Amino acid sequence: MIQLSSKPESKTPQPSRETVTLDVQGMKCAGCVSAVERQLTQQSGVVSACVNLITEVAVIDYEPQTVKPDILAEKLTKIGFPSDIRSSQTLTPQQVHLNQSQRREEEAKQQKINLITAAILLIFSTLGHLEHFGGPTIPIISNLWFHWGLATLALLIPGREIIIDGWRGLSHGMANMNTLVGLGTLSAYLTSCVAFIFPSLGWECFFDEPVMLLGFILLGRTLEKQARNRASSALEALMALQPTLARLVGDPFSEDSSSIEIPVEQVRVGEYVKVLPGEKIPVDGEIVKGKTTIDESLVTGESVPVAKEPGEKAIAGTLNQSGVITLKTTEVGENTTLAQIIASVETAQTRKAPIQQLADTVAGYFAYGVMGLASLTFLFWFIVGTNLYPQVLNPNHTDMAMGSTSPLLLSLKLAIAVLVVACPCALGLATPTAILVGTSIGSERGLLIKGGDVLEKVHQVEGVIFDKTGTLTVGHPSVTDYFTFDGMSPQSLLQLAATVESGTNHPLGLAIIEKAEQEELSLLQAEDFQTEAGSGVQAIVDGQTVWLGNEAWLKEKGLIVEKDQKNRINELTQAGKTVAYLGIEGSIKGVLALKDNLRPDAKKTVSELQKRGLEVILLTGDHPQVAQTIATQLGINQVFAEIPPSGKAAMVEELQKRKTVAMVGDGINDAPALAQANLGISLQGSTQVAMETADIVLMSDRLADVITAMDLSLGTFRKIRQNLMWALGYNTLAIPIAAGILLPSFGVILSPALAAGLMAFSSVTVVTNSLLLRYQFRQ
């Protein structure tokens, strides 16, 4: 394999890349998505483009030195897909939501008018054929001129947009669903007009076909649109959480300090915001005054309100329930937790599952393939079929009055049915609707699933690797024992250890500092702090070098634990306690033991994974005896201990040689391992790097959500496969039937109107099947 990046002679710097989101209108089917992606990727400077039919967005990675986003938007607009740049700096999530809602309302209003018009025309057209079913004859309605007028109105009013859009797509080399429907309706209309103008030809008129065809198409699209809107309702609910106003205060600790309401986007980091009971919190911040309970259910999925007091964090978009609080702003705008959740869910819509590649490939050429099949259908029946099977021209051969005694008209009807029955929409909706519903359910439960590709990864997982501290344990250790070996007082040992750890923010270090504070021991003067991740820390205190870390690390420094000291230490490790050794100038002076309790749902989570046939592995930097004690309590058979952070990724890579693995961690020292694993899952307390690296982020503090996230991912992936199988199966069966494969032997024929009804039904079925995921995961 050639690795271009390793060429030593290449001095050309890599061009910088940026990402832009375009709101794209006018996409109706998978063919439109393929056309938009093809148009974008053909532009110089575009690295990649992902387009989503449901959310109507295009996410583009591009080189700003080569191409500008406004040029890309202009290119799409010119070919019939009006596009606008979405600027995170000028539009808040609510504004984006408002703009989309307004546009959807306008589209829904126009679609409703078209549907009502088509329904009225369809009713009149049906009344004109009552005599064929033994009903009364109504002279005016049964008149051929009247039916010509109905068909003409159907094309000019409800069918106008479909025909124009279909022609626009065809003229730009991007045929779509509207192209097929437009060709079908125009073919039926023009043929009927010829028969009407030249009755001597003996052709029959079927002006009712364009009317019925458009009526069924519009009905199906209306139902499909409603289902798609229900699918996206959860994402819109998230967008609507963010308040528009914030109450800014100058001095939160002054009784005379007044407040002023300002737009939330004008709040800056470090400013103070007051929140009253019943109001949504406008920014991420730290509570500096007041106590309250906050409903965080729409962000973390936790239904029980959380008690908050000064020093604790509050998340933008959550609901302040009981008390007046003042926050010091820590994050605003697109950097808030809520904004990042929304961005993550939106990004997930554009990350496609590999299984969708077949659907995208087929959809890109689908319309042209169908037009080719329709042409072949016409030629076959007109030139060969009616001569080979003359019985098909007999009106008594079929049970349905849909055939024709004319070879030309029969061939044309079958070709039109092929054009109309084919459904690229079902292919285009199969994956994005399922991903939208699945990721929306996840966001409601505090599970961020970052795309369709993640769903397929979950499906392939064979083993799950757990970090210990902060993942299987609660992540809040406490000091249980500390003692010395050479006469130093235990208080001095604890004081020195806390002083050395004051330069870190590791959970074990924080626990030691907390214990020193409880013992009212002040920190000493220290300098030259050095930390070796996963091993220990050192600093110079009163001119002496002090080390605090695990046994292996101190051994590297030349500090050895004496044999007579090990018995007592072994008792600690056998009890599942983590031991930190403190050394000064060449000798170990004492140890501190820390205990971190297991999460209450850890054992159940491990057991459930094992029941599903997944191998569970413990990977930790802790002492082997401590790791084995934890593993025994949880029923984990495979343990890798004393693995430094730098070695965790390598160990994951080694395990990947024999199986597909998921890594679950809290992000402290294990972000590289999360990135290396086939599937990375990080917990709420994770570092920012880990949250960006992980494929699934658990916003709640429940380890059991690993199971929920995997179940939801598997359920969503099953829906994707069901939808794709239905879409491909439907087209595989419907197109041959529409082409007349059953006509010679069984007399079965699809009229263009019936074909349109089936096509609409196929799209609605796909969206409805995706929505059923909500019932499966109902809380």
C-alpha positions, 0 to 999 in steps of 0.5 A: 500500500502506498502512503502518500503522506510519508513521501519525504520529498514532498514539501507542499503543505496540505491545504486547510479544510473547512466544513459548511452546511447548506440547507437544500430545498427541492429534493424529492427522492434518492435520485435528487440526493445523488444528483446534489452529491454528484454536483457538489463533488464535481466542483474543484476544492470539494473534498466530500459531500453528504446529503440527507433527504429527510433533514434537507441539508448538505454537509460539505468538507471543502478547501477554502482556498479553492472554492467558496460556499456561496458558489456551491449554493449558487450551483445547486440553485441553478440546477433546481435545488434552491440552497442557502448557507447555514451560518452558526455565527448568525443563526441560533438553533431556534432560528434555523428551526423557525426558518425550516418550520416556516418553509415546511408550513408553506410547502405543506400549505401548497401541497394541501391545495394541490391535493384538494384540487387533485381530489376534486378532479378525481371525484368528478372523473370517477363520477363520469365513469359510473355508467361503466359500473352500472350507475347512472349516466350524467351527460355533462360529466360523461362528456369527453370534452369534460374529461379533457378539461379535467386532465388539462386542469390536473396537469396545469394545477397540481401537476404543474410543479411535478412536470416542471421539476421533472423536466428541469432534472432531465435537462440537467442530466439529473432525472428524478422521481418527478421526471418519471411521473411527469413522463407518465402523465404527459404520455397518457395525456398527449396520447389521449389528446391525439385519440380525441382529435383524430377519432378515425384512428380508433384509439381510446381516450384515457384522460382519467389516467393523468387525473388518477395518477396525480391524485394518488401521487399527491396523496402518497406524498402528503402522507409521507411528508406527515410521517417524515415530520413526525420522524424529525419532531424529536430533533426539532424539540431539541432545537426549541429547548434553547431560550431566546432571552437571558437575564444578565446581572452585574454583581450576583452577590449584591442585593442592589444589583439589577438585571436586564434581559438581553438576547441569549446570543449576546451573553459572554463567557464569565458574565452572570445570569439569573434564572427564575423558577420555571425558566429554561437555563439560557447558557452552560454555567456554574451555579454561584448563588442559590439552590434549586432542582433542575429537570435535565430529562431532555438532555440526559434522559434522566426523568428525576429532577437533579438537586443543584447547589453552588459550585455545580454545573447547569446545562443550557436548555434544562428547566429550573424548577424550584429556586432562584439561581445565578450562574457564571457563564462557562459556555455560550452559543454553539459551545454549549452542551445542548448545541453540541448535542443538536450538532451531533444529532444533525451530523449523525443524519449525514453519516451514512451506513456502508449498507446504504452504499448499494442504495445510493449507487442504484438510486443514482442511475435509477430514473434512467434505468426505469426510463430504459425499461419503460422504452423496452416495455413499449417496444416489446409489446408493440412489436413482439408481444401483441403478436406473440400473445394475441389474447392480451388484446381480448377485453375478456382476457383480464378481469380488470378493465385496464387493458386495451384492444389497440397494440399501441395503446396497450404498449403505451399503458404498460410503459407508463405503468413502468414509469410510475410504479418504480419508486426511488423514493423508498430507496432514498428514505430507507436509511435516513428515516431510520437513522433520524428516528433512532438518533432522535430516540437516543437524544431523548434518552441521553444517548448520542449515536453519531451516525449510520456508520456507527449502527453498522459497527454495533452490529459487528461487535463481538467483544466489549472492553471496559476501563476500570476507574470511572467506568466500572467504578463510580469514579469518586475514590476515597482514601481508606488507609495510609501508613509509613515505613520509617518513622514519618508521621502518617499526617506528614505522608498525607500532606506530602502526597496531597502537595504533589497531587495538587498539580494534577486533576486525576480522580485519585489525586483529587481524592488524596487532596480531599482527604488532606483537607478533611484532616485540615492539613495545609499544602506545602510549597512545591515546584517543578510538577511532572506527570506521567499519565497512568503511572504517577506524579513527581514534584520538588518539595522543600528541595527534595524530589518526591514521587507518588505513583504505582509500584512499577513506575517507582521501580523505574525510578530506582525505588524498591518496595522491601519484602517485609513491606509487601505483606501489608500492601498485599492485603490492601490489593486483595481487598480491591484497593488501589495503592499509591507509593510515596518515595523521597530521595531514593527510598519509599516512605509509605503508601496510601490506599484508595477505594473506588466503589463499583457502579450499582449497575456494573454487574448487571451490565456485564452479565447482560453483555455476556448473555448476548454472547459478547466477550467482556474484557477489563483493561486497566492500568491498576495493579493486577491483584486489584484488577482481578478482585474487581473482575471476580466481583463482576464475573469478567474472565479476561483481565489486562492490568498495569497497562499504561495509557500509551499501551491501551490503544496498542492492546486494543489493536492487538485484540482487534486481530481476533475480533471486532471490539467496542471500548467503553471508557470515561476519557481520562487517559483512554481517549486513544483507545476509544479512537482505536476500537471499532466502536468507542463509547464514552460516559458523561464525565468524559473529557472533551477529546473523548466525547469527540473521539467516541462513536456513542456518548452516554450523557447520563451517568448510567453504565446500563445505558451501554446496553440501551445504546447497543439495543437502540443501534441494533434496532435501528440497523434492523429497520434500515435493512428491513426498509432497504429489503422492502424498497429493493424487493418492491421495485424488483417485483412491481416493475416486472408486473407493471411491464406485463409479465403476468399479462399473457398467462394470468391477465394481470395488468396494472393501470398507470393510476394503480401503479401510482397508488402502489408507488405512493404506498411503498414510500409511506410504508418505509417511513411508517416502518421507521416510526415503529421503532418508537413503539419498540423503544417506548419509555 
